[in-house]
Amino acid sequence: MIIRPMNLRRSPLRAALFACLLLTAFAYFGSALAQNAQQADEAVSLRPAAEITADINSELSALESAQTALASTPDSDLGDLSAAVSTARTDIQALVSEAMAARDQVREALDALKTSQNNASPTTAEGDDPALAPEQNGAVVSDTSASNAKLSAEIKAAEALLSERETGLSTAEDALSRADRLLADVAAADRLNALQTGAERRRAQIEDAHTRLNQSDPPPDFLMLREELRNIRQRAEIEIEPLRETRDNLQEDLGRLGPAPEGEGAAEAPELAAERERLTLLLVREDAIIRQSALNIAEANRLLDEIASLRRERFYDEIFKKGPTPFSTSSWAVAGASVLAGFNEASEQFTQWRADVIGGDGTLRSLGLIALSVLVGILLFGPVRLWTNKRILDQIYASEPTAGRRAAAAVARIFARAVPGLLAGAIVIETLKSQGFVGAETAPLIREIWLAIVALLIVDAGATATFAPLTPGWRLVPLNPVRAQIIRAGLLVLVLLFFLDRIVTVCAQLFGATQEFALIESALHSVMTAAALFGLTNPSLWRLAEGREDAVDDDDKRVWRNARILLRLTSFAIIGAAVFGYVSFAHYISTRIILLGGLLSAGLFLRLLCHEAIRALDSGATETSASSASSEANDSSETQERLILFWIGAFVDLVIVLALAPVAFLILGAEWPDVRDAIRDLFFSFEVGSVRISIAEILLAISVFAAVLATTRFVQRTAEKRFLPRTRLDVGVRNSLKTLLGYLGLVIAVMSSISILGFNLSNLAIIAGALSVGIGFGLQSIVNNFVSGLILLFERPIKVGDWIVTTSGEGIVKRISVRSTEIETFDRSSVIVPNSELISGAVTNWTHKDKIGRIIIPVGVSYDSDPEEVIKLLEEVAAESPDMMRYPAPYVYFDDFGDSSLNLQLRGFTRDIGNS
């Protein structure tokens, strides 16, 4: 507001007007001062800052006490401590809110006071009004100064109060941060205590497992102990991984803080010292739990190894246990008595069963259903099976017997013969079970009989399909028909003996046979199986049919011959073991040979089908390639396709082996938990010495490597065909970009695979540093060529398509790699030039900047010719040539006097030196 002095003596009206304005100004200043005073009172009406600060300090003392108690608090009291810290944090949060609200109100009051001061301050007057008396001018100035002094005092008081409030708020916020850190420490301690408790509990479980393993009464259950120990180890391995990550993070944080200052007079901020102490304590506890968990894992592994050793010892004891000879008269007498007792018990059970089942209600209905199921089974087993087999094979036999069709016919024959019998047996057995004619005790016997029938059907179908005695063109193995029938009969005898052994064993368990009977039965089964094997391995049976000697490779003949020799020796070993009392060993070997033979046959059939499918793809690719024009590109494509099919076949073989290997281990006597864990360890992690290997990670790394390379090739092809041709870059630059993309993708693929495998790149750097000396001496030329190749790709003194002349030859550049450059000479031969020669030596490049070049055409004319006319004629020929440039103009140059001619040269420039 601007107040200008007036001369009241000259004008009473002006004096009255000035009085009104002065009263209005005093009224305005009075209301502003009253408002500011009210705001100051409101600010002062809040709790004093000292009280808030006292409460904050009290909470800080509580936090310090909790921090001190944290190091010595038992595990059970951590919950109470966490609750106390949470309560303190809540109170501190309320104090922070209160301090913030007080600070904001004081700040608002201070802003209002400053605004009032700015509004109340008069601007500098231009001079006293001559119409106003001097004493009146002084009174006005005195009142304004008093008002400003009062506002200044209030502003200073408000600023002091604001500073006090901000100090209290800062203290409260620091206390809140400290409460948060303390809560985090309590949570970390609680987590570590839980992990420590888990490690101690696992230690107790391992000790309990060790105690049970060494006790003799009752004997330990190895499989149950093994599962418990593997679960303990798995839990420890799961918990130890995040601990290691946390430990690494703590070590990094300690590294960031740096070492503690040492020496006299060395000082450090208390906050840094406290933080270093806290991190060190956590690191020590983390490391202790990691070491204890690692010790638990090691102890569990030792117990697992001990269990595996004990199980092997028990298995060997059972297999190689020597008993009485099975051919003694006393054993036969006891076994005969056991057989008679078993027959009597079976007769009594059958009589009781007939009385219970036949005499009940609904017997006729049950018998009718059983008769119907038997009739359906006979129809499926007889007419339906024969009709299905005939219909399928007639359609296959109508075509030419190729290798793929032979395999398809074999599989169709197996399914056509086995599936109806399988359905027939299932229908009959399920009907007998549903009607109560087969109980829980006799169900295993019925199931073994049914499996025996199905196995005989499958083996008969497989042998018939393999040897095909009635259809020579469809034989998978080209044997003599008569011998093939004998081999088929021998295979059926082996399967029959195997299932007779299982059926007799089930009957012995049902009717309580003696140990002597089991001994004699196992010995007889082993001897008869060995005799059948010895007969089947007779070399005369495996002679090929006349004219089919070349149908089997010499390597395959050698493998089968060695296998027959091994089986004959094994048959002798089985008979000798049975005779001398090692019946368990003989029975084990005889039964496992049959089961492994069946598994091997199934694997060979599966491999045959897969390889025939691959050959079909190969033949289709070959026909497609042959139908097209013969060229070098087609030959290269065909070779690449055959190579891909070869690796597909090798991959299929590997998959079949990996799929059948667990079944083979189960056949050899391994338990399913052992096989399952072995598969899991094989694919996810197993250790060779101190090296941890994971097939799953290896396969993933290979997949990522192949995927990145395939993506790189796709990007290269796309850039070469779609993007680079649309640019104005020449062919050499485009080729360099394409090559660099390929190397970049290769580097990314290698680095990605290495990171997935878990290799530390710092170790690779150490290895590279160790090899640098060898690279410097032994690999100088290779490194020189590599660096030269990079220079060629970036500097581009030579590009693909250039016509160059080197000391190694002259020709067109076809390809530039990081080691060498391929040059195709004009006689269509390739010269591989090291890149270092192109960088360090002199190279003539006819097309370095452009394709313009000078050509020299020598012309010889007789001495009788008119030189002027010859020159004119040559100039006309050059002028009429479309390939010769007009500027610079072509000219004729006299070269020399020849022996019989005047030697002239027509010299000129052409736009494409390649047309010279």
Salt bridges, closest charged atoms under 4 A:
GLU51 OE1 - ARG47 NH1 3.86
ASP55 OD2 - ARG47 NH1 2.94
GLU64 OE2 - ARG178 NH1 3.50
GLU98 OE2 - ARG47 NE 2.83
ASP104 OD1 - ARG103 NE 2.89
GLU126 OE1 - ARG4 NH1 3.41
ASP129 OD2 - ARG14 NH2 3.88
GLU159 OE2 - LYS114 NZ 3.75
GLU166 OE2 - ARG107 NH2 2.99
ASP180 OD1 - ARG89 NE 2.36
ASP185 OD1 - ARG278 NH1 2.79
GLU207 OE2 - ARG203 NE 3.19
ASP208 OD2 - ARG212 NE 3.24
GLU227 OE2 - ARG226 NH1 3.98
GLU227 OE2 - ARG676 NH2 2.88
GLU228 OE1 - ARG212 NH2 2.35
GLU239 OE1 - ARG202 NH1 2.98
GLU241 OE2 - ARG244 NH1 3.44
GLU252 OE1 - ARG256 NH2 3.83
ASP253 OD1 - ARG256 NH1 2.66
GLU268 OE2 - ARG276 NH1 2.54
GLU275 OE2 - ARG278 NH2 2.60
GLU286 OE2 - ARG191 NH2 2.56
ASP287 OD1 - ARG247 NH1 3.18
ASP287 OD2 - ARG291 NE 2.56
GLU299 OE2 - ARG203 NH1 2.15
ASP394 OD2 - LYS390 NZ 2.93
GLU448 OE1 - ARG502 NE 2.89
ASP460 OD2 - ARG417 NH1 2.36
ASP460 OD1 - ARG488 NH2 2.31
ASP501 OD2 - HIS587 NE2 2.94
ASP555 OD1 - ARG558 NH1 2.93
GLU612 OE2 - ARG615 NH1 2.76
ASP618 OD2 - ARG642 NH1 3.07
GLU638 OE2 - ARG642 NE 3.44
ASP653 OD1 - ARG607 NE 3.12
ASP653 OD1 - HIS611 NE2 2.68
ASP674 OD1 - ARG226 NE 2.97
ASP674 OD2 - ARG311 NH1 2.50
ASP677 OD2 - ARG226 NH1 2.58
ASP677 OD2 - ARG230 NE 2.93
ASP677 OD1 - ARG676 NE 3.38
ASP677 OD1 - ARG680 NH2 2.94
ASP681 OD1 - ARG230 NH2 3.31
GLU720 OE1 - LYS738 NZ 3.01
ASP802 OD2 - LYS799 NZ 3.49
GLU822 OE1 - ARG815 NE 3.71
GLU824 OE2 - LYS814 NZ 3.97
GLU824 OE2 - ARG828 NH1 2.82
